[in-house]
Amino acid sequence: MSAREVIEKALAEGRTALTAPEGRTICEEYGIATPGEGLAATAEEAVEISAKIGFPVVLKIVSPDILHKTDAGGVLVGLKTPDEVREGHRKILASALAYNPDAQIDGIQVQQMVGGGHEVIVGAVTDPTFGKVVAFGLGGVLVEVLKDVTFRLAPVSGDDALTMLDDIKAAEVLRGVRGAEPADRAALAQLIERVGRLVDEHPEIVEIDLNPVFASASGAVAADVRILVGAAPAPVERLPRERILAQMTRIFKPRAIAVIGASAEQGKIGNSVMRNLINGGYQGQIFPINPKATEIMGLPAYKSIADVPYDVDVAVFAIPAAFVAPALEETGKKGIAGAIMIPSGFAETGNVDGQREIVEIARRHGVRMLGPNIYGYYYTPENLCATFCTPYDVQGSVALTSQSGGIGMAILGFSRTTKMGVSAIVGVGNKADVDEDDLLTFFEQDDNTRAVAMHLEDLKDGRGFVDAARRVVKNKPVIVLKAGRTAMGARAAGSHTGALAGDDKVYDDILRQAGVVRAPGLNDMLEYARALPLMPAPQGENVVIITGAGGSGVLLSDACVDAGLTLMEIPADLDEAFRAYIPPFGAAGNPIDITGGEPPSTYENTVRLGLSDERVHALVLGYWHTIVTPPMVFAELLARVVAEEREKGNVKPVVASLAGDTEVEEACAYLFDHGVIAYPYTTEKPVAVLGAKYRWARAAGLLR
Amino acid sequence: MSAREVIEKALAEGRTALTAPEGRTICEEYGIATPGEGLAATAEEAVEISAKIGFPVVLKIVSPDILHKTDAGGVLVGLKTPDEVREGHRKILASALAYNPDAQIDGIQVQQMVGGGHEVIVGAVTDPTFGKVVAFGLGGVLVEVLKDVTFRLAPVSGDDALTMLDDIKAAEVLRGVRGAEPADRAALAQLIERVGRLVDEHPEIVEIDLNPVFASASGAVAADVRILVGAAPAPVERLPRERILAQMTRIFKPRAIAVIGASAEQGKIGNSVMRNLINGGYQGQIFPINPKATEIMGLPAYKSIADVPYDVDVAVFAIPAAFVAPALEETGKKGIAGAIMIPSGFAETGNVDGQREIVEIARRHGVRMLGPNIYGYYYTPENLCATFCTPYDVQGSVALTSQSGGIGMAILGFSRTTKMGVSAIVGVGNKADVDEDDLLTFFEQDDNTRAVAMHLEDLKDGRGFVDAARRVVKNKPVIVLKAGRTAMGARAAGSHTGALAGDDKVYDDILRQAGVVRAPGLNDMLEYARALPLMPAPQGENVVIITGAGGSGVLLSDACVDAGLTLMEIPADLDEAFRAYIPPFGAAGNPIDITGGEPPSTYENTVRLGLSDERVHALVLGYWHTIVTPPMVFAELLARVVAEEREKGNVKPVVASLAGDTEVEEACAYLFDHGVIAYPYTTEKPVAVLGAKYRWARAAGLLR
């Protein structure tokens, strides 16, 4: 029988668990090695099979009615003689029948006893967000306690499977420590790859567990196979990329916008939206829609969008939830591309039917809907502020999205205070239709956007997101703040959005697989968003710290290790070159401690050397406030040297930590304005931001 | 022979390693169980001993010339019969002699083969910073790879030893997982306690390794014992607490200060110090010392401190290193208490002899020296700014110290910008004399100081620090930023101060044992310093999140888990009480999501309920900027409600995360001014600060 036939037979019989021989048949088809074995009807057959495959052997009950064989006394290991096999056969049958007198017994499986090498676990599950996901970990109780396991989307390429072996904390074990034999990595990776292909080709496999797999120097053998089957998950519908792009382009670059529920009355959402569109400087047409007005804020108002004698791209909804459905019908008939659904009162308040209704209307008319339950969206290249907040006008190159309105407001306040240049701020709210993948598809090709930062609590279509993110990160960093990281956090997400939050470990591994830079917290996401687009991409892993304060040097080194950065081993000639610029009691090496009392020229010479030596790939600077080199003198010289070297083609990321009195704050603002990432009173933040840029550069394949 | 005699014999013989029988003798004296065993001269003796202690047995070579027995083929395990023992005896002797033909063979040790239960490691080492330190971890290759081990100062109390069992990542294993037998925790803790006592009473034991120890349900047996001996470390000299306190009090509350090298010339350090003392508002006497001046800044100048006709408590040195020694002699003769040694050019530039010389002079005169290589110190209750930086005048209750000048400057700038109230800022620089323990001894009893924050790269006397910190944390939090946390960081510390940086894991465990709150980075240390003194201590572990933005609630929950906080399981009656105040689609439970559009009264009612219900111990608030409840309205109501409840005796820590447009920054400043810890654009920081307060409260024994 083929794997397909085995699965179909089990499903036809109403079973969810495959028997061990069935599992073995499937493994054979996919080249997954299992121990030599046979099915014995009688004790004498068991002895015969044992003699053929070789002692010692394992005996296991085979019954569709006994899933947990060990609990039923249905497993005996290490039987070394024909007599032991005979006696074992009798014992297992007795135990199994005592456990479940009605169990149908198909026989006793006689299995070659494997062992030696490393015990590992390979499996696959069906994740609610990401679908088929392959897992790998080291076996044994310790790892079960320490949860040292890693996940990848199925199917997994051979190369990806190899990265899984190194992705667990105890990875060193497989390479052989303290004289232990190293595992055959290629064989193990191949086994993982085959499991991934198996579940990908057979979506009816809900779960598969190869546990333990014995991974030795001579191969990898799955000693036990457990397969659960069920209905294949429904395929996710996805629009073609071109169609998404066409719709999103009309939404972000509309020629005409209608405001459904526009109002002249201060304090109304429909008034705030009108004001923001007009005051924000939007240059397209604006059509206020209000059955009771003829003119709003100097613009002719229409009773219905149907009355507007022009084409309309976007309709912003500023009416109560109860009135949305009929109005959406009208906008659909009008042929708009996007419905910006500000109103709340849908799924987030339990009104799931109401939300389903408007999704259905939008879909029927080919309208893409943003929201509901959002603040709206900004797209600064078009001076477009379709929100009920306040206009935002610092144009720049990062696009931010948030699932929560509160986080959206924090984005706005932070942006304004730090003068962060943004291309877009988008609320996605309940995500009834437009999702992060739609937005990524637009931002991917949007020349106004050089980085994307997304706050999200769940993903409706994990694979759609991964596909889109993988495309985008080739050229632009995608930063993700995934809320509900922890068990407690996940519980809160559940109560907030009703969305099933996936296990964070799965999210974490797969977001990394997608090349996404995950931010550990809100402030980190905001700082990454602010800094990453300003920083050139590094060309290699060699980071050099130059510091005027030895104390900062130590903390900056700590921060580099935390951020996964590599402090360059300075070659002798470069070391000598640095030493020429610093006092004899300064420390070369890395960090390079130029000492505290140095004039601007010492900073200038050493920074210039670091920027111009092609073996150095990024600089981390520690500045110490002194009278000899005051903060603004340092800031101006650093900005100048970086610009001059950039002119010469020496384009490298430079970050700085400034320690000093309050003047260092002005110096940091100046440096940020000149494209040098600088923070006061922290050694961690500049390095964390550089680390984020490196994570992206590695994912984008820029560092080999 | 007693343990003392065994060790003395080995040392007398010039040995550093004890033999297995010697180790066993020592273990016996301390009640550390080892397997039954005997020393066999012949194969027949080995068989006899085996029969007596019971098969299976282990055979091990005993030779002072063979330290690594396994490498020499000198160990055989699992010998089950007299014949196997006989053959084994022959084999070991042959291997050992092949390994080292000149080895003196004392015999073959026959040992009962123990096993079963859990393999653990118990040991002790001599740490350069902390002296005798006891280690505990789970045995086996995985833990060796994962470095899952914990340390404590020796001796270790039985209770402390029990905490070690729970302090490893794989702690669950010892409690028995997947049907495994739990270990006898009391027996294991007792063994650890005994090892601690052993090394404490025998400082000549440089290292002891019990590896493996088999910890089963019936006890703990050390299967192998390895002891290294050497010279006992020299005892550390410590001044009596009363003497330190008397000196430090004269330094922090001086009646008269001399400035050695005072100058009228702008830009000179001796001028900056004079200006800061005068402009800072210091009310004691100030004596400028300068051989070439008769008057400086309106004060009569003296050629030498010897000429000053008054008693002087403190001398601030503002002269080049080369002139320090003779000037220090004079101040010593004058009977000053403290020499504030600003000059650099000592150990940090390689001038170790120069530093030793001034230490010797200070010690001879009973003068305590701060520095050298520092910016000076501030003590705001006395309006004392004895530094070359700028005056600082926001009086408050946190004392900060830094080993690095750069970090000191960052403290100053951060303090000024955040208006952080400080009692003291102290540079300790090279720490040639005055150390963190001296400062802690003063701050402990200083009523102007309610929290202490220290940046340090090393500790000269780890035990002195721990003793002092343990006393202080009973009443005041001690926050420590330990730089050189990571391998790379430690390397930088080495090059900066020449101090031997201890292994960070030892630092981390022992600082925690001392009750210190460790800050992960510079900014964290500063924020903890700013917030902790403003916050009342929590009385229990029940934390409740109340949020207007569900999105913030999820992130705040994540942050609570990261900070080691416990989200309260809300009892049914309290849940009902909260529900009465929030819309039906809001979520009770914890976080309590009051939803976004609520008026001030909803915040007020729920916050008041949380503060007044005695089962709730701390509140975390998530605010979302809306027109209905603008930021300053929220800030004023929250400050008012907290103050009103505090009046009623409901004194609990409250922290808030504010998401919104820039007005939330003003609201946060207002809240901080009113004793409510609040941050804009971050859900992590307020919770991290609350977590730090909890860590202190637990260490201080306030939470049971």
HADDOCK unambig.tbl for C-alpha pairs under 7 A between the chains (distance, minus, plus):
assign (segid A and resid 142 and name CA) (segid B and resid 170 and name CA) 6.65 0.50 0.50
assign (segid A and resid 142 and name CA) (segid B and resid 173 and name CA) 6.96 0.50 0.50
assign (segid A and resid 145 and name CA) (segid B and resid 170 and name CA) 6.28 0.50 0.50
assign (segid A and resid 145 and name CA) (segid B and resid 172 and name CA) 6.83 0.50 0.50
assign (segid A and resid 146 and name CA) (segid B and resid 170 and name CA) 6.27 0.50 0.50
assign (segid A and resid 170 and name CA) (segid B and resid 142 and name CA) 6.62 0.50 0.50
assign (segid A and resid 170 and name CA) (segid B and resid 145 and name CA) 6.28 0.50 0.50
assign (segid A and resid 170 and name CA) (segid B and resid 146 and name CA) 6.26 0.50 0.50
assign (segid A and resid 172 and name CA) (segid B and resid 145 and name CA) 6.83 0.50 0.50
assign (segid A and resid 173 and name CA) (segid B and resid 142 and name CA) 6.95 0.50 0.50
assign (segid A and resid 349 and name CA) (segid B and resid 585 and name CA) 4.79 0.50 0.50
assign (segid A and resid 350 and name CA) (segid B and resid 585 and name CA) 6.85 0.50 0.50
assign (segid A and resid 404 and name CA) (segid B and resid 551 and name CA) 4.94 0.50 0.50
assign (segid A and resid 406 and name CA) (segid B and resid 549 and name CA) 5.30 0.50 0.50
assign (segid A and resid 406 and name CA) (segid B and resid 551 and name CA) 6.32 0.50 0.50
assign (segid A and resid 406 and name CA) (segid B and resid 552 and name CA) 6.63 0.50 0.50
assign (segid A and resid 406 and name CA) (segid B and resid 624 and name CA) 5.30 0.50 0.50
assign (segid A and resid 406 and name CA) (segid B and resid 659 and name CA) 5.72 0.50 0.50
assign (segid A and resid 406 and name CA) (segid B and resid 660 and name CA) 6.86 0.50 0.50
assign (segid A and resid 407 and name CA) (segid B and resid 551 and name CA) 6.58 0.50 0.50
assign (segid A and resid 407 and name CA) (segid B and resid 552 and name CA) 6.85 0.50 0.50
assign (segid A and resid 407 and name CA) (segid B and resid 659 and name CA) 6.39 0.50 0.50
assign (segid A and resid 409 and name CA) (segid B and resid 659 and name CA) 5.85 0.50 0.50
assign (segid A and resid 409 and name CA) (segid B and resid 660 and name CA) 4.30 0.50 0.50
assign (segid A and resid 409 and name CA) (segid B and resid 661 and name CA) 5.94 0.50 0.50
assign (segid A and resid 410 and name CA) (segid B and resid 659 and name CA) 4.36 0.50 0.50
assign (segid A and resid 410 and name CA) (segid B and resid 660 and name CA) 4.56 0.50 0.50
assign (segid A and resid 410 and name CA) (segid B and resid 661 and name CA) 6.42 0.50 0.50
assign (segid A and resid 410 and name CA) (segid B and resid 681 and name CA) 5.15 0.50 0.50
assign (segid A and resid 412 and name CA) (segid B and resid 660 and name CA) 6.96 0.50 0.50
assign (segid A and resid 412 and name CA) (segid B and resid 661 and name CA) 5.77 0.50 0.50
assign (segid A and resid 413 and name CA) (segid B and resid 660 and name CA) 5.55 0.50 0.50
assign (segid A and resid 413 and name CA) (segid B and resid 661 and name CA) 3.68 0.50 0.50
assign (segid A and resid 413 and name CA) (segid B and resid 662 and name CA) 4.53 0.50 0.50
assign (segid A and resid 414 and name CA) (segid B and resid 681 and name CA) 6.30 0.50 0.50
assign (segid A and resid 416 and name CA) (segid B and resid 662 and name CA) 6.93 0.50 0.50
assign (segid A and resid 417 and name CA) (segid B and resid 662 and name CA) 6.51 0.50 0.50
assign (segid A and resid 483 and name CA) (segid B and resid 554 and name CA) 6.09 0.50 0.50
assign (segid A and resid 483 and name CA) (segid B and resid 555 and name CA) 5.55 0.50 0.50
assign (segid A and resid 484 and name CA) (segid B and resid 554 and name CA) 5.64 0.50 0.50
assign (segid A and resid 484 and name CA) (segid B and resid 555 and name CA) 6.62 0.50 0.50
assign (segid A and resid 484 and name CA) (segid B and resid 558 and name CA) 6.19 0.50 0.50
assign (segid A and resid 485 and name CA) (segid B and resid 558 and name CA) 5.93 0.50 0.50
assign (segid A and resid 486 and name CA) (segid B and resid 558 and name CA) 5.37 0.50 0.50
assign (segid A and resid 486 and name CA) (segid B and resid 561 and name CA) 6.74 0.50 0.50
assign (segid A and resid 488 and name CA) (segid B and resid 557 and name CA) 5.77 0.50 0.50
assign (segid A and resid 488 and name CA) (segid B and resid 558 and name CA) 6.47 0.50 0.50
assign (segid A and resid 488 and name CA) (segid B and resid 561 and name CA) 6.82 0.50 0.50
assign (segid A and resid 489 and name CA) (segid B and resid 554 and name CA) 5.00 0.50 0.50
assign (segid A and resid 489 and name CA) (segid B and resid 555 and name CA) 6.59 0.50 0.50
assign (segid A and resid 489 and name CA) (segid B and resid 557 and name CA) 4.60 0.50 0.50
assign (segid A and resid 489 and name CA) (segid B and resid 558 and name CA) 4.60 0.50 0.50
assign (segid A and resid 492 and name CA) (segid B and resid 553 and name CA) 6.71 0.50 0.50
assign (segid A and resid 492 and name CA) (segid B and resid 554 and name CA) 5.11 0.50 0.50
assign (segid A and resid 492 and name CA) (segid B and resid 591 and name CA) 6.45 0.50 0.50
assign (segid A and resid 493 and name CA) (segid B and resid 554 and name CA) 5.60 0.50 0.50
assign (segid A and resid 495 and name CA) (segid B and resid 587 and name CA) 6.54 0.50 0.50
assign (segid A and resid 496 and name CA) (segid B and resid 550 and name CA) 5.82 0.50 0.50
assign (segid A and resid 521 and name CA) (segid B and resid 684 and name CA) 6.40 0.50 0.50
assign (segid A and resid 522 and name CA) (segid B and resid 682 and name CA) 5.50 0.50 0.50
assign (segid A and resid 522 and name CA) (segid B and resid 683 and name CA) 6.39 0.50 0.50
assign (segid A and resid 523 and name CA) (segid B and resid 681 and name CA) 6.22 0.50 0.50
assign (segid A and resid 523 and name CA) (segid B and resid 682 and name CA) 4.98 0.50 0.50
assign (segid A and resid 549 and name CA) (segid B and resid 406 and name CA) 5.28 0.50 0.50
assign (segid A and resid 550 and name CA) (segid B and resid 496 and name CA) 5.77 0.50 0.50
assign (segid A and resid 551 and name CA) (segid B and resid 404 and name CA) 4.93 0.50 0.50
assign (segid A and resid 551 and name CA) (segid B and resid 406 and name CA) 6.32 0.50 0.50
assign (segid A and resid 551 and name CA) (segid B and resid 407 and name CA) 6.59 0.50 0.50
assign (segid A and resid 552 and name CA) (segid B and resid 406 and name CA) 6.61 0.50 0.50
assign (segid A and resid 552 and name CA) (segid B and resid 407 and name CA) 6.85 0.50 0.50
assign (segid A and resid 553 and name CA) (segid B and resid 492 and name CA) 6.69 0.50 0.50
assign (segid A and resid 554 and name CA) (segid B and resid 483 and name CA) 6.10 0.50 0.50
assign (segid A and resid 554 and name CA) (segid B and resid 484 and name CA) 5.64 0.50 0.50
assign (segid A and resid 554 and name CA) (segid B and resid 489 and name CA) 5.00 0.50 0.50
assign (segid A and resid 554 and name CA) (segid B and resid 492 and name CA) 5.10 0.50 0.50
assign (segid A and resid 554 and name CA) (segid B and resid 493 and name CA) 5.59 0.50 0.50
assign (segid A and resid 555 and name CA) (segid B and resid 483 and name CA) 5.55 0.50 0.50
assign (segid A and resid 555 and name CA) (segid B and resid 484 and name CA) 6.61 0.50 0.50
assign (segid A and resid 555 and name CA) (segid B and resid 489 and name CA) 6.59 0.50 0.50
assign (segid A and resid 557 and name CA) (segid B and resid 488 and name CA) 5.75 0.50 0.50
assign (segid A and resid 557 and name CA) (segid B and resid 489 and name CA) 4.59 0.50 0.50
assign (segid A and resid 558 and name CA) (segid B and resid 484 and name CA) 6.17 0.50 0.50
assign (segid A and resid 558 and name CA) (segid B and resid 485 and name CA) 5.95 0.50 0.50
assign (segid A and resid 558 and name CA) (segid B and resid 486 and name CA) 5.39 0.50 0.50
assign (segid A and resid 558 and name CA) (segid B and resid 488 and name CA) 6.48 0.50 0.50
assign (segid A and resid 558 and name CA) (segid B and resid 489 and name CA) 4.60 0.50 0.50
assign (segid A and resid 561 and name CA) (segid B and resid 486 and name CA) 6.74 0.50 0.50
assign (segid A and resid 561 and name CA) (segid B and resid 488 and name CA) 6.80 0.50 0.50
assign (segid A and resid 585 and name CA) (segid B and resid 349 and name CA) 4.73 0.50 0.50
assign (segid A and resid 585 and name CA) (segid B and resid 350 and name CA) 6.83 0.50 0.50
assign (segid A and resid 587 and name CA) (segid B and resid 495 and name CA) 6.51 0.50 0.50
assign (segid A and resid 591 and name CA) (segid B and resid 492 and name CA) 6.42 0.50 0.50
assign (segid A and resid 624 and name CA) (segid B and resid 406 and name CA) 5.30 0.50 0.50
assign (segid A and resid 659 and name CA) (segid B and resid 406 and name CA) 5.70 0.50 0.50
assign (segid A and resid 659 and name CA) (segid B and resid 407 and name CA) 6.39 0.50 0.50
assign (segid A and resid 659 and name CA) (segid B and resid 409 and name CA) 5.83 0.50 0.50
assign (segid A and resid 659 and name CA) (segid B and resid 410 and name CA) 4.37 0.50 0.50
assign (segid A and resid 660 and name CA) (segid B and resid 406 and name CA) 6.87 0.50 0.50
assign (segid A and resid 660 and name CA) (segid B and resid 409 and name CA) 4.27 0.50 0.50
assign (segid A and resid 660 and name CA) (segid B and resid 410 and name CA) 4.58 0.50 0.50
assign (segid A and resid 660 and name CA) (segid B and resid 412 and name CA) 6.94 0.50 0.50
assign (segid A and resid 660 and name CA) (segid B and resid 413 and name CA) 5.54 0.50 0.50
assign (segid A and resid 661 and name CA) (segid B and resid 409 and name CA) 5.92 0.50 0.50
assign (segid A and resid 661 and name CA) (segid B and resid 410 and name CA) 6.42 0.50 0.50
assign (segid A and resid 661 and name CA) (segid B and resid 412 and name CA) 5.76 0.50 0.50
assign (segid A and resid 661 and name CA) (segid B and resid 413 and name CA) 3.68 0.50 0.50
assign (segid A and resid 662 and name CA) (segid B and resid 413 and name CA) 4.55 0.50 0.50
assign (segid A and resid 662 and name CA) (segid B and resid 416 and name CA) 6.92 0.50 0.50
assign (segid A and resid 662 and name CA) (segid B and resid 417 and name CA) 6.51 0.50 0.50
assign (segid A and resid 681 and name CA) (segid B and resid 410 and name CA) 5.13 0.50 0.50
assign (segid A and resid 681 and name CA) (segid B and resid 414 and name CA) 6.30 0.50 0.50
assign (segid A and resid 681 and name CA) (segid B and resid 523 and name CA) 6.24 0.50 0.50
assign (segid A and resid 682 and name CA) (segid B and resid 522 and name CA) 5.51 0.50 0.50
assign (segid A and resid 682 and name CA) (segid B and resid 523 and name CA) 4.98 0.50 0.50
assign (segid A and resid 683 and name CA) (segid B and resid 522 and name CA) 6.39 0.50 0.50
assign (segid A and resid 684 and name CA) (segid B and resid 521 and name CA) 6.39 0.50 0.50
